[in-house]
Amino acid sequence: MELLKKTEEYRVETEQEAQDFIEEVKNAAAVNGYELTSYSSTHRYKKDKDYYQIKIVKTY
């Protein structure tokens, strides 16, 4: 059995953290043997909480 695709979701507090994390994942792609097929960062509000949700898709 072989893993073909993996979707991951993360939560960070600031937009800068989201941008930095996406850059880290892009840079790690070649080293770790996957291709970053898509990514997104969405600003979320829930009651009194304010955060960014990051979604990345890795293809192996």
Beta strands, then each sheet from edge to edge (+ up, - down):
strand 1: 5-12
strand 2: 35-46
strand 3: 49-59
sheet 1: 1+ 3- 2+
end
